């Protein structure tokens, strides 16, 4: 083995020792013995690669892949940025730039789409939850830091950026040219439906959303609404704090949520009776594009039995992320605290499982809501007929009849449906380059 390769191997080993020891020190109930055992496994794998692989390995790529794999296994929203990338990240945080409206996370080592902000260039181009971004500006997203993907998508409003997308319906990569724009969060809106039902649609949890929701609810009550629907589908943008405020509008007592991390003391968010505005019967609608603040609101209303939740399993993203600087000038951006449901579940880990799951037009009462069975993490898109909204239809049934009566009316599930709302796993290639 060459001297250069020996030095590189030592460097890789040293770096991974530091990473593993950091995990052991910070981990709850962790111990150094466990860290050393994992390091021994990695060292043996590296040794086998050096001795048996068909050619001399590119240790820089190996190290980058190991780091990104480590971070993704812990936190799909985490990023490792080298010194140069971190400088770009800090500059991009200070600048007011155009964007394409994508909300992203890491999946299978690639950049995946949580959702596209309604009305944004990405949404107008048809990008949806569970799409995979294969490349940005010709740069493959395999092992790309998530924060760096955001940097590449940013730019002067009116300029364009090319992305290559993998979609479930189209296994071959599709190149799309997106025009950057200043992204504005959609406003919450209210609308009256038949039978004195009012619906409030929320597509982002940005600053001031709770005020918009409050105004919409009050307006619907003046129009004669006796029941309410809160539509949080495709609401993935915004902040968890606003979700807490929205939940408080419908609750006058109890724990709404809490925030906690290894170095962040538990912070409880209790309902303020003065901020509660209505006691009308409520049903919340969610889907796989529901994330962050919207998940906090849905989890709070469900756990406190203030509302039934109808739709799909949500995405799972509610945390406080911060950069942790490193000695080489780089940084790790990761979750330092997570938001929890009143029942004690970390929303980023478990998402929100509806009490009534809607599966391709069929509905089943959720066993997961009772803690008996967990829904799968990945779901395939359900075909929706034009001018047909099965989730809305089912939410209205639940709101007017209740969950038990709705389940009776639905009858036995078809042979093609799955128990407990389970859906087939995504058929997404793990290596789109192949």
C-alpha positions as CSV (number, residue, x, y, z in Angstrom):
1,X,0.0,0.0,0.0
2,X,1.3,3.4,-0.9
3,X,2.3,6.0,1.7
4,X,-0.4,8.3,0.4
5,X,-3.0,5.7,0.9
6,X,-1.8,4.8,4.4
7,X,-2.0,8.5,5.4
8,X,-5.5,8.7,4.0
9,X,-6.6,5.6,5.8
10,X,-5.3,7.0,9.1
11,X,-7.2,10.2,8.4
12,X,-10.4,8.4,7.7
13,X,-10.1,6.3,10.8
14,X,-9.3,9.3,13.0
15,X,-12.3,11.2,11.6
16,X,-14.7,8.3,12.2
17,X,-13.3,7.8,15.7
18,X,-14.2,11.4,16.4
19,X,-17.7,11.0,15.0
20,X,-18.4,7.8,16.9
21,X,-17.0,9.2,20.1
22,X,-19.1,12.3,19.7
23,X,-22.1,10.0,19.3
24,X,-21.2,8.0,22.4
25,X,-20.7,11.2,24.5
26,X,-24.0,12.8,23.4
27,X,-26.1,9.6,23.1
28,X,-28.6,8.8,25.8
29,X,-27.4,5.9,27.8
30,X,-24.6,5.4,25.3
31,X,-21.2,4.0,26.3
32,X,-17.8,3.9,24.7
33,X,-17.8,0.1,24.4
34,X,-20.6,0.3,21.9
35,X,-18.8,3.0,19.9
36,X,-15.6,1.0,19.8
37,X,-17.5,-2.1,18.6
38,X,-19.0,-0.1,15.8
39,X,-15.6,1.4,14.9
40,X,-14.1,-2.1,14.8
41,X,-16.8,-3.1,12.3
42,X,-16.0,-0.1,10.1
43,X,-12.3,-0.7,10.3
44,X,-12.7,-4.3,9.2
45,X,-14.9,-3.3,6.3
46,X,-12.4,-0.7,5.2
47,X,-9.6,-3.3,5.5
48,X,-11.5,-5.7,3.3
49,X,-12.1,-3.0,0.7
50,X,-8.4,-2.1,0.6
51,X,-7.3,-5.7,0.2
52,X,-10.1,-7.2,-1.9
53,X,-11.7,-4.5,-3.9
54,X,-11.1,-4.5,-7.6
55,X,-9.2,-1.2,-7.5
56,X,-7.7,1.2,-5.1
57,X,-10.6,2.9,-3.3
58,X,-11.3,6.6,-3.5
59,X,-11.2,7.2,0.3
60,X,-12.5,10.7,0.0
61,X,-15.8,9.4,-1.5
62,X,-15.8,6.5,1.0
63,X,-15.5,8.9,3.9
64,X,-18.2,11.3,2.5
65,X,-20.5,8.4,1.9
66,X,-19.9,7.1,5.5
67,X,-20.6,10.5,7.0
68,X,-23.7,11.2,5.0
69,X,-25.0,7.7,5.7
70,X,-24.4,8.2,9.4
71,X,-26.3,11.5,9.4
72,X,-29.1,10.2,7.3
73,X,-29.7,7.2,9.5
74,X,-30.0,9.6,12.5
75,X,-31.8,12.6,10.9
76,X,-33.0,12.8,7.2
77,X,-32.8,16.5,7.4
78,X,-29.1,16.7,8.6
79,X,-26.2,17.9,6.5
80,X,-22.4,17.7,6.7
81,X,-20.8,20.8,5.0
82,X,-17.1,21.2,4.4
83,X,-15.5,24.5,5.0
84,X,-16.2,25.9,1.6
85,X,-19.8,24.7,1.6
86,X,-20.4,26.1,5.0
87,X,-19.2,29.5,3.9
88,X,-21.7,29.4,1.1
89,X,-24.4,28.3,3.5
90,X,-23.8,31.3,5.8
91,X,-23.9,33.7,2.9
92,X,-27.1,32.2,1.6
93,X,-28.7,32.7,5.0
94,X,-28.0,36.4,4.9
95,X,-29.2,37.0,1.4
96,X,-32.7,37.4,0.2
97,X,-32.8,35.2,-2.8
98,X,-35.1,33.6,-5.2
99,X,-36.0,29.9,-4.8
100,X,-38.2,27.2,-6.4
101,X,-40.3,26.3,-3.4
102,X,-39.1,22.8,-2.7
103,X,-39.1,21.3,0.8
104,X,-36.5,18.5,1.0
105,X,-35.1,15.7,3.0
106,X,-32.6,12.8,2.4
107,X,-33.9,9.5,1.2
108,X,-31.8,6.5,0.2
109,X,-28.7,8.7,0.0
110,X,-30.4,11.1,-2.4
111,X,-32.4,14.3,-2.0
112,X,-36.1,13.6,-1.8
113,X,-39.1,15.9,-2.0
114,X,-41.2,16.4,1.2
115,X,-43.5,18.7,-0.8
116,X,-43.6,21.8,-3.0
117,X,-45.1,25.0,-1.6
118,X,-48.4,25.6,-3.4
119,X,-48.1,28.2,-6.1
120,X,-44.3,27.9,-6.3
121,X,-42.3,27.1,-9.4
122,X,-41.8,23.5,-8.2
123,X,-45.5,23.0,-7.5
124,X,-46.4,24.5,-10.9
125,X,-44.0,22.0,-12.5
126,X,-45.9,19.1,-10.9
127,X,-43.3,18.1,-8.3
128,X,-44.9,16.2,-5.4
129,X,-44.1,14.3,-2.2
130,X,-41.8,11.3,-2.6
131,X,-40.3,12.5,-5.9
132,X,-36.5,12.1,-5.9
133,X,-34.1,14.8,-7.1
134,X,-31.4,13.0,-9.0
135,X,-29.3,16.1,-9.8
136,X,-29.3,19.8,-9.5
137,X,-27.5,22.0,-12.0
138,X,-25.9,18.8,-13.3
139,X,-24.5,17.8,-9.9
140,X,-25.6,14.4,-8.7
141,X,-27.4,14.5,-5.3
142,X,-26.0,11.2,-4.2
143,X,-24.3,12.0,-0.9
144,X,-25.0,15.7,-1.4
145,X,-25.5,17.6,1.9
146,X,-29.1,18.6,2.1
147,X,-28.2,22.2,3.0
148,X,-26.0,22.4,-0.1
149,X,-29.0,21.3,-2.3
150,X,-30.9,24.3,-1.0
151,X,-27.9,26.5,-1.8
152,X,-27.8,25.2,-5.4
153,X,-31.6,25.8,-5.8
154,X,-31.3,29.4,-4.7
155,X,-30.4,32.3,-7.0
156,X,-31.6,35.6,-8.4
157,X,-35.3,35.7,-9.1
158,X,-36.0,35.2,-12.7
159,X,-33.0,33.0,-13.3
160,X,-33.4,29.3,-14.0
161,X,-32.1,26.1,-12.5
162,X,-32.2,22.6,-14.1
163,X,-33.1,19.6,-11.9
164,X,-33.4,16.0,-12.9
165,X,-36.3,14.3,-11.2
166,X,-37.3,10.6,-10.6
167,X,-41.0,10.0,-10.1
168,X,-42.8,6.8,-9.3
169,X,-44.9,7.0,-12.4
170,X,-41.9,7.7,-14.6
171,X,-38.8,5.6,-13.6
172,X,-36.6,7.3,-16.1
173,X,-35.0,10.7,-14.9
174,X,-36.9,13.7,-16.2
175,X,-35.1,17.1,-16.6
176,X,-37.1,20.1,-15.6
177,X,-36.1,23.8,-15.9
178,X,-37.4,25.8,-13.0
179,X,-37.5,29.6,-12.8
180,X,-36.6,31.0,-9.4
181,X,-39.0,33.4,-7.7
182,X,-39.5,35.0,-4.4
183,X,-41.6,32.5,-2.6
184,X,-44.7,33.7,-0.7
185,X,-46.6,31.4,1.7
186,X,-50.2,30.9,0.7
187,X,-52.8,32.5,3.1
188,X,-55.2,30.4,5.1
189,X,-58.7,30.6,3.6
190,X,-62.2,29.7,4.8
191,X,-65.2,28.4,2.8
192,X,-68.7,27.3,3.6
193,X,-69.8,23.8,2.5
194,X,-73.3,22.4,2.5
195,X,-74.9,21.3,5.8
196,X,-73.4,24.2,7.8
197,X,-69.9,22.9,7.5
198,X,-67.0,25.3,7.3
199,X,-63.6,24.4,5.9
200,X,-60.4,26.2,6.6
201,X,-57.5,25.4,4.2
202,X,-54.0,25.9,5.5
203,X,-51.1,25.4,3.0
204,X,-48.2,26.8,5.1
205,X,-47.5,27.5,8.7
206,X,-45.6,30.8,8.3
207,X,-45.6,33.8,10.7
208,X,-49.2,35.0,11.1
209,X,-50.9,31.9,9.9
210,X,-52.7,31.4,13.3
211,X,-54.2,34.9,12.9
212,X,-55.4,34.0,9.4
213,X,-56.9,30.8,10.7
214,X,-58.6,32.6,13.6
215,X,-60.1,35.2,11.2
216,X,-61.3,32.4,8.8
217,X,-63.0,30.5,11.7
218,X,-64.7,33.6,13.0
219,X,-65.9,34.4,9.5
220,X,-67.3,30.9,9.0
221,X,-69.1,31.0,12.3
222,X,-70.8,34.3,11.3
223,X,-72.0,32.6,8.1
224,X,-73.6,29.9,10.2
225,X,-71.0,27.1,10.4
226,X,-71.9,24.5,13.0
227,X,-69.0,22.1,12.3
228,X,-65.4,22.7,11.1
229,X,-62.9,21.0,8.8
230,X,-59.2,22.0,9.1
231,X,-57.4,21.0,5.9
232,X,-53.7,20.6,6.5
233,X,-52.9,18.6,3.4
234,X,-49.8,19.7,1.5
235,X,-48.9,22.0,4.4
236,X,-45.2,21.3,4.7
237,X,-43.7,24.7,4.9
238,X,-43.4,27.0,7.9
239,X,-42.4,26.5,11.5
240,X,-43.6,24.3,14.4
241,X,-44.2,27.3,16.7
242,X,-47.0,28.4,14.4
243,X,-48.6,25.0,14.5
244,X,-48.8,25.2,18.3
245,X,-50.6,28.6,18.0
246,X,-53.1,27.0,15.5
247,X,-53.7,24.1,17.9
248,X,-54.4,26.6,20.7
249,X,-57.2,28.2,18.7
250,X,-59.3,25.0,19.1
251,X,-58.2,24.0,22.7
252,X,-58.6,25.9,26.0
253,X,-56.7,23.6,28.2
254,X,-54.1,20.9,28.3
255,X,-50.6,20.2,26.9
256,X,-50.4,21.2,23.2
257,X,-46.8,19.9,22.6
258,X,-43.4,20.0,24.1
259,X,-39.8,20.5,22.9
260,X,-36.8,18.5,24.1
261,X,-33.3,17.5,23.2
262,X,-30.2,16.1,24.8
263,X,-28.9,19.6,25.5
264,X,-32.3,21.4,25.3
265,X,-34.3,21.1,28.5
266,X,-37.9,20.1,28.1
267,X,-40.2,23.0,27.3
268,X,-43.9,22.5,27.6
269,X,-46.5,24.4,25.6
270,X,-49.7,24.6,27.4
271,X,-53.0,25.8,26.0
272,X,-53.9,29.4,26.8
273,X,-57.7,29.7,27.4
274,X,-57.7,33.3,26.3
275,X,-56.5,32.3,22.8
276,X,-59.1,29.6,22.2
277,X,-61.7,30.8,19.8
278,X,-64.2,27.9,19.1
279,X,-65.6,24.7,20.5
280,X,-67.3,23.6,17.3
281,X,-66.9,19.9,16.3
282,X,-63.7,19.5,14.3
283,X,-62.0,17.1,11.9
284,X,-58.5,17.6,10.6
285,X,-57.3,16.4,7.1
286,X,-53.7,15.4,6.5
287,X,-51.6,13.6,3.9
288,X,-48.0,12.6,3.1
289,X,-47.2,16.3,2.3
290,X,-48.2,17.4,5.8
291,X,-45.1,18.3,7.8
292,X,-43.5,20.5,10.5
293,X,-46.0,23.0,12.1
294,X,-49.0,21.3,10.5
295,X,-48.0,18.0,12.1
296,X,-47.6,19.6,15.5
297,X,-51.1,21.0,15.2
298,X,-52.6,17.7,14.0
299,X,-50.8,15.7,16.7
300,X,-52.0,18.0,19.4
301,X,-55.6,18.0,18.3
302,X,-55.6,14.2,17.9
303,X,-53.9,13.3,21.2
304,X,-56.1,15.7,23.2
305,X,-59.2,14.1,21.5
306,X,-60.2,17.5,20.3
307,X,-60.5,16.3,16.7
308,X,-60.4,13.2,14.5
309,X,-57.7,13.2,11.9
310,X,-58.5,11.8,8.4
311,X,-56.2,11.1,5.6
312,X,-52.7,9.7,5.1
313,X,-49.7,9.3,7.4
314,X,-47.9,12.6,7.5
315,X,-44.2,13.1,6.5
316,X,-42.5,13.4,9.9
317,X,-40.6,16.6,10.4
318,X,-40.8,18.7,13.5
319,X,-37.5,19.8,15.1
320,X,-35.1,22.6,15.8
321,X,-32.0,22.4,13.5
322,X,-28.8,24.2,14.2
323,X,-25.3,24.2,12.7
324,X,-22.6,22.6,14.9
325,X,-19.2,24.0,13.8
326,X,-16.2,21.8,13.4
327,X,-12.5,22.5,13.7
328,X,-11.8,22.3,10.0
329,X,-14.2,25.2,9.3
330,X,-17.0,22.9,8.3
331,X,-20.2,22.2,10.1
332,X,-22.9,19.6,10.8
333,X,-26.4,20.8,10.6
334,X,-28.7,18.6,12.6
335,X,-31.7,18.4,14.9
336,X,-30.8,19.5,18.4
337,X,-34.4,19.2,19.8
338,X,-37.6,17.6,18.6
339,X,-41.2,18.5,19.1
340,X,-43.4,15.8,20.8
341,X,-47.1,15.1,20.7
342,X,-48.9,15.5,24.0
343,X,-48.8,11.7,24.2
344,X,-45.0,11.7,24.2
345,X,-44.2,10.7,20.6
346,X,-41.4,12.5,18.7
347,X,-43.2,13.7,15.6
348,X,-40.1,13.6,13.4
349,X,-39.7,9.9,14.3
350,X,-43.3,8.7,14.2
351,X,-45.2,11.3,12.1
352,X,-48.9,11.5,12.7
353,X,-51.1,8.5,12.1
354,X,-54.7,9.5,11.3
355,X,-57.5,8.0,13.3
356,X,-59.2,7.3,9.9
357,X,-56.8,6.4,7.1
358,X,-57.8,7.0,3.5
359,X,-56.3,4.5,1.1
360,X,-56.9,4.9,-2.6
361,X,-60.5,5.9,-2.0
362,X,-61.0,3.1,0.7
363,X,-61.0,3.9,4.4
364,X,-60.1,1.9,7.4
365,X,-60.1,2.6,11.1
366,X,-56.5,3.1,12.1
367,X,-55.1,0.5,14.6
368,X,-52.0,2.7,14.8
369,X,-54.0,5.5,16.4
370,X,-54.5,3.1,19.4
371,X,-50.8,2.2,19.5
372,X,-51.4,-1.4,18.2
373,X,-49.8,-1.2,14.8
374,X,-47.6,1.3,13.0
375,X,-48.3,2.4,9.5
376,X,-45.5,1.9,6.9
377,X,-43.1,4.8,6.3
378,X,-43.4,4.8,2.6
379,X,-46.6,4.9,0.5
380,X,-47.4,5.0,-3.2
381,X,-49.5,7.9,-4.6
382,X,-53.2,7.1,-4.8
383,X,-55.0,7.8,-8.0
384,X,-57.7,10.5,-7.6
385,X,-60.5,10.9,-10.1
386,X,-61.1,14.4,-11.5
387,X,-63.4,16.5,-9.3
388,X,-63.3,13.8,-6.7
389,X,-61.8,14.2,-3.2
390,X,-62.2,11.0,-1.2
391,X,-60.4,12.4,1.9
392,X,-62.8,15.4,2.0
393,X,-65.8,13.1,1.5
394,X,-64.6,10.8,4.3
395,X,-63.8,13.8,6.6
396,X,-67.4,15.1,6.1
397,X,-68.8,11.7,7.0
398,X,-66.7,11.5,10.2
399,X,-67.6,15.0,11.1
400,X,-71.4,14.4,10.7
401,X,-71.6,10.7,11.8
402,X,-68.6,10.0,13.9
403,X,-65.8,7.4,13.4
404,X,-67.8,4.3,14.5
405,X,-70.9,5.0,12.3
406,X,-68.6,5.9,9.4
407,X,-66.8,2.6,9.8
408,X,-70.2,0.7,9.8
409,X,-71.3,2.5,6.6
410,X,-68.0,1.7,4.9
411,X,-68.6,-2.1,5.2
412,X,-65.8,-4.7,4.9
413,X,-62.7,-3.7,3.1
414,X,-62.2,-5.0,-0.5
415,X,-59.9,-7.9,-1.1
416,X,-57.3,-5.6,-2.6
417,X,-57.1,-3.3,0.4
418,X,-54.6,-3.8,3.2
419,X,-55.1,-4.2,6.9
420,X,-54.8,-1.3,9.2
421,X,-54.4,1.2,6.4
422,X,-51.1,-0.3,5.2
423,X,-50.1,0.5,1.7
424,X,-47.5,-1.1,-0.7
425,X,-44.0,0.2,-0.3
426,X,-42.5,2.7,-2.8
427,X,-41.0,1.1,-5.8
428,X,-38.1,3.6,-6.0
429,X,-34.7,2.4,-7.3
430,X,-32.0,2.9,-4.7
431,X,-29.5,3.9,-7.3
432,X,-31.2,5.9,-10.1
433,X,-27.9,5.9,-12.1
434,X,-28.3,2.2,-12.8
